[in-house]
């Protein structure tokens, strides 16, 4: 047990030492919808801003379409209604900040428009190092809703910074952080972003190994003995253990990373991990950025965002 603790402490010290080469969190943007999930988002954003000494920008977006409908029903001029709603939202945020004891290095903004577009624009204009928001409502049944997803899904596709999706109330800083590694540049970015976000956390790199169902069925059809299939599985696991350590050293910058190999389908395996008590933050790559309309997130990322119990960090773009 003592030897295990020494190894984990060594990994933690090396992770901290490597942080100097990464960009510090100087500006954090938290998007608040002023509904039920806003308390958790605000608590986590304040905790992170305090931990990093970062400037905190709190943004509430009022949808223009909803504003026009309210103005029509109430008979109130849209300009007056904007001023009224802006004052009310700002007052609610200010009151919440006072309750949390956060009164300095904070900017409160209330804007109008499409939430994901405004959040992305404000993050870009303010050079935010992190965007914090809630998971949002589940997509509707229409094809457009299923493709575009919630506000969180849309922000992740377009944000210039990593996106932290808050699902739990912040009781303390992150301590148990897992990073899903698939040997892509996106997963390397996820590891670096997680290390920046939670420099004092225990960081573990996770890789999921699974024999594709079609390949397994083909092996069975040609009469491959069960023992040979088992040897094939064990070989894949052993190879993955070597590859993830090499990846951690060369792509992430950690010489002696804590790693874990899971077996199965990546989506369900990562969801099980994200629902366990061994993880309070799961980081992964978006697997859906690109020039083709930026409309789709990878299926694994979408599933984790939808079903995880812990908070989820999705890597930002890197040049």
Residue pairs with C-beta under 8 A, 6 or more apart in sequence:
7 256
7 258
8 202
8 258
10 256
11 202
11 203
11 254
11 256
11 257
11 258
12 200
12 202
12 203
14 254
14 255
14 256
15 195
15 199
15 203
15 254
16 199
16 200
18 195
18 253
18 254
19 195
19 196
19 199
21 253
22 192
22 195
22 196
23 129
23 196
24 52
24 129
24 196
25 48
25 52
25 54
25 129
25 130
25 196
25 197
26 52
26 54
26 55
26 129
27 54
27 55
27 56
27 57
27 126
27 127
27 128
27 129
27 130
28 45
28 48
28 49
28 52
28 54
28 55
28 56
28 57
28 128
28 129
28 130
28 132
29 57
29 59
29 119
29 122
29 123
29 126
29 128
29 130
29 131
29 132
29 161
30 41
30 42
30 44
30 45
30 56
30 57
30 58
30 59
30 131
30 132
30 133
31 41
31 59
31 60
31 61
31 115
31 119
31 131
31 132
31 133
31 134
31 151
31 155
32 38
32 41
32 42
32 58
32 59
32 60
32 93
33 60
33 115
33 134
33 136
34 60
34 89
34 92
34 93
37 134
37 135
37 136
37 166
38 96
38 134
39 96
39 169
40 134
40 166
40 167
40 168
40 169
40 170
41 132
41 133
41 134
41 166
42 58
42 93
42 96
42 97
42 100
43 100
43 169
43 170
44 132
44 164
44 166
44 170
44 311
45 56
45 58
45 132
46 56
46 97
46 100
46 102
47 170
47 172
47 173
48 54
48 130
48 132
48 164
48 197
49 55
49 56
49 102
49 105
49 106
50 102
51 173
54 105
54 129
55 105
55 106
55 107
56 102
56 105
56 106
56 107
57 106
57 107
57 109
57 122
57 126
57 128
58 93
58 97
58 106
58 107
58 108
58 109
59 109
59 110
59 111
59 118
59 119
59 122
60 89
60 90
60 93
60 109
60 110
60 111
61 110
61 111
61 112
61 113
61 114
61 115
61 118
61 119
62 82
62 85
62 86
62 89
62 110
62 111
62 112
63 112
63 113
63 114
63 115
64 112
64 113
64 114
67 78
67 81
67 82
67 85
67 112
68 78
70 76
70 81
71 77
71 78
71 81
74 81
76 84
82 112
85 110
86 110
89 110
90 108
90 110
93 108
94 108
97 103
97 106
97 108
109 122
111 118
111 122
112 118
115 151
116 151
116 154
116 155
116 158
119 131
119 133
119 151
119 155
119 159
120 155
120 158
120 159
120 160
122 128
123 131
123 159
123 160
123 161
124 160
128 160
128 161
129 161
129 162
129 196
130 161
130 162
130 163
130 164
130 197
131 155
131 159
131 161
131 162
131 163
131 164
132 163
132 164
132 166
133 151
133 152
133 155
133 163
133 164
133 165
133 166
134 152
134 165
134 166
134 167
135 150
135 152
135 165
135 166
135 167
135 305
135 306
136 150
136 151
136 152
136 153
137 150
138 150
138 306
139 145
139 146
139 148
139 149
139 150
139 153
140 146
147 295
147 296
148 154
148 295
149 297
149 302
152 163
152 165
152 305
153 297
153 302
153 305
155 163
156 163
156 165
156 286
156 297
156 301
156 305
156 314
157 286
157 288
157 289
157 294
157 295
157 297
158 294
159 316
160 316
160 317
161 316
162 193
162 197
162 313
162 314
162 315
162 316
163 313
163 314
163 316
164 197
164 311
164 312
164 313
165 305
165 311
165 312
165 313
165 314
166 311
167 308
167 309
167 310
167 311
167 312
168 280
168 309
168 310
168 311
173 198
173 200
173 201
174 197
174 198
174 201
174 280
174 281
174 311
175 198
175 200
175 201
175 202
175 280
176 201
176 202
176 204
176 278
176 279
176 280
176 281
177 194
177 198
177 201
177 202
177 203
177 204
177 279
177 280
177 281
177 282
177 283
178 204
178 205
178 206
178 260
178 273
178 274
178 278
178 279
178 281
178 282
178 283
179 187
179 190
179 191
179 194
179 203
179 204
179 205
179 206
179 282
179 283
179 284
180 187
180 190
180 206
180 207
180 208
180 266
180 270
180 282
180 283
180 284
180 285
180 300
180 304
181 187
181 188
181 190
181 191
181 205
181 206
181 207
181 244
181 247
181 248
182 207
182 208
182 266
182 285
183 207
183 243
183 244
183 247
183 251
184 285
184 287
185 251
185 285
185 318
186 284
186 285
186 286
186 287
186 289
186 315
187 284
187 285
187 315
188 247
188 251
188 252
189 285
189 315
189 316
189 317
189 318
190 283
190 284
190 285
190 313
190 314
190 315
191 203
191 205
191 248
191 251
191 252
191 254
191 283
192 252
192 253
192 315
193 283
193 313
193 315
193 316
194 201
194 203
194 281
194 283
194 313
195 203
195 252
197 281
197 283
197 313
198 281
201 281
202 258
203 254
203 257
203 258
204 257
204 258
204 259
204 260
205 244
205 247
205 248
205 252
205 254
205 257
205 258
205 259
205 260
206 259
206 260
206 261
206 262
206 270
206 273
207 240
207 243
207 244
207 259
207 260
207 261
207 262
208 261
208 262
208 263
208 264
208 265
208 266
208 269
208 270
209 236
209 237
209 240
209 261
209 262
209 263
210 263
210 264
210 265
210 266
210 269
211 229
211 232
211 233
211 236
216 229
219 229
219 232
233 263
237 261
237 263
240 261
241 259
241 261
244 257
244 259
244 261
245 257
245 259
248 254
248 255
248 257
248 259
249 255
249 257
262 269
262 270
262 273
263 269
266 300
267 299
267 300
267 303
267 304
268 303
270 282
270 284
270 300
270 303
270 304
270 308
271 303
271 304
271 307
271 308
273 279
273 282
274 282
274 304
274 307
274 308
274 309
274 310
274 312
275 307
275 308
275 309
275 310
279 310
280 310
280 311
281 310
281 311
281 312
281 313
282 304
282 308
282 310
282 311
282 312
282 313
283 312
283 313
283 314
283 315
284 300
284 301
284 304
284 312
284 313
284 314
284 315
285 298
285 301
285 314
285 315
286 297
286 298
286 301
286 314
286 315
287 297
287 298
287 300
287 301
288 294
288 296
288 297
288 298
288 301
289 317
297 305
301 314
304 312
305 312
305 314
